[in-house]
Amino acid sequence: MMAVPSKLLLADIAQNCSSIPSNFIRPISDRPNLHDVKTSDASIPLIDLQGLTGPGRSKLIKEIGAACLKDGFFQVKNHGIPEAVIDDMLCVSKEFFHLPESERLKKYSDDPMKTCRLSTSFNIKTEKVGSWRDYLRIHCYPLEDFVHEWPDSPPCFRQVVSEYCKSVRELALRVLEAISESLDLERDFMNKVLSSHAQHMAINYYPPCPQPELTYGLPGHKDPNVISLLIQDGVSGLQVLRDGKWVAINPEPYNLVLSNGKYKSVLHRAVVNSNSARISIPTFYCPSSDAVIKPPGSLVDQEHPSIYRSFTYAEYYEKFWDHGMNSESCLDMFKAT
């Protein structure tokens, strides 16, 4: 277990740091090696979602399928979320993390099962080395079940975040339809298997780090959900593993990054820097807790048997938090025998 400092949140610890505390220093073999990172280029898939509503839909479906199959992630533009909604979401997130410490701590919890909580690193109960991150994690579907738990400061927080949550959910449903079609499934297949659906969000705050080469904002991991939709401010930090090399995905204004085994989930990480704080906001679109996870029957045959036994999303989600972001070791527990 990681040692707990006198201050609970990294944003408050980092204000007076000229070097990072020892409990954030990664072993030499597990450091980001920032000099060996490729720069994002034109080969990173950028999907124009405007085509989903026109005669080019089938071509676009193939592009989405190819991106999911090869990379497990892609960027999207013309996604339908108004620029003002994204701007407001990023702005209110920054305002929240600049509230007085006493105000932010009202939502602090180290219980990963709470549906609204402010915390630091990933899971301080189980990890040995910390990650250079504070985060506000909220559940947001159905909105009426959770919005009363959210922070009420800044005063506009609940209204702004609600508008963004509704917009990003509409986008997630459209993309999941396209992914279903790319697998030669019925358009509404994903919608049905998610049961009553769930939607979570993490508002990540990465303070400036005096020694970014020694730690991570988040180490390499795969998300434990169906699809993730990310917005980020103008500060670089997201990196994905592509063809065996870490690639920096530079933020483009108003573009979203999506990640979603025939289709694989992309291994990605967050790195930090010494000059600027960074905000990133992933939305995790998930099955509901009671949804049974198993492959579609049409994708399983004698040559392609099911790798895993059926399990509920609640079983998997709890193990993910206990295993320090190692989604693959969690899945190993559900392998078919």
Residue, then its C-alpha position, 0 to 999 in steps of 0.5 A: m500500500m502506498a504511504v498516505p501523505s499529510k495532505l490528501l490531494l496531489a494538487d496541494i502537495a505539488q504546490n510546494c514540491s521542488s522534487i517529487p515525493s519518493n512514493f511517486i518515483r517509478p522503478i527504473s524499468d518502469r519509467p516513461n522514457l520521454h525521449d523515445v516517444k513518436t510524434s502523432d502524424a497523419s497515420i493516426p485515424l481521424i474519422d469524420l462522423q458527418g458521413l454517418t448520416g449520408p450516402g457514405r455511411s457504409k464506407l465510414i463504417k468500414e473505416i471505423g472497423a479498420a481503426c478498431l481492428k488495427d489500433g483500438f482507437f481513433q479521433v473524430k471530428n464533426h461529432g455533433i457536440p457543440e464547441a461551447v459545450i466542450d469549452d464550458m466542460l473544460c472551463v468548469s473542470k479547471e475551476f473545480f480543481h482551483l477551488p480551496e482545498s476545504e471545498r474540494l475535500k468535501k467530495y474526497s473518498d478512497d472507496p473506488m465503489k462510490t459513485c461520486r468521489l474525488s481522489t488521487s493517483f488510482n487506488i491508494k488502498t492497493e498501489k505501491v507507487g502513486s500516479w501524478r494525478d487528482y481526479l473527480r470520478i462521477h456516474c452520470y447515467p441516468l442523470e437523475d439518479f446521480v446529479h444530486e451527488w455531484p459537487d455544487s461548486p462552482p455553482c454552474f458545475r451540475q448544469v454544465v456537466s449535465e449538458y456535456c454528459k447528454s451530448v457525449r452519450e448521444l455520440a457514444l450511442r451513434v458510434l456503438e451503432a457503427i461499431s456493431e455494423s462494422l462487425d456485421l451485427e445488427r445496428d442496435f446489438m450493442n445497445k441491447v447487450l449493455s442492458s440498462h446502460a451505465q456512463h461514468m466520467a473521470i475529470n483528471y487533473y495533472p499538476p505540473c511535475p518537477q520531475p516528469e521523467l520519474t513518474y506517470g500521470l497514469p501508467g499504461h492501461k486499458d479501459p474496462n468499458v465498452i468505449s471511452l470518449l476523451i476530450q482534453d485541454g491544449v496540453s499534450g499528455l496522452q500516449v498510445l502504444r502503436d506498433g510497439k512504440w509509444v505515440a503522443i496524441n497531440p490535442e486538436p481543438y474540439n476533436l475527440v479521441l475514442s478507444n474501445g477480443k476481434y477488436k482490441s482495447v488500446l494500451h495507453r498512458a498519461v505523461v506529465n510535464s514540468n510547465s503546465a497543468r493538464i485537464s483530460i476528461p474521459t467518458f466511459y460508456c459501460p454495460s450496467s452492473d447486471a449486464v452479462i458479458k459474453p461474445p456474440g454467438s455469430l462471432v464464435d465457432q469451432e475455429h474461434p471459440s470463446i476465450y472467456r466464460s460469461f460474467t457480469y460487468a459488476e464482477y469485472y469492474e470490482k476486480f479492475w479496481d483491485h488489480g491496479m488498472n491491469s485489465e488483462s490480469c482481471l480478464d484472466m480470472f474469467k478465462a474459459t476452462 
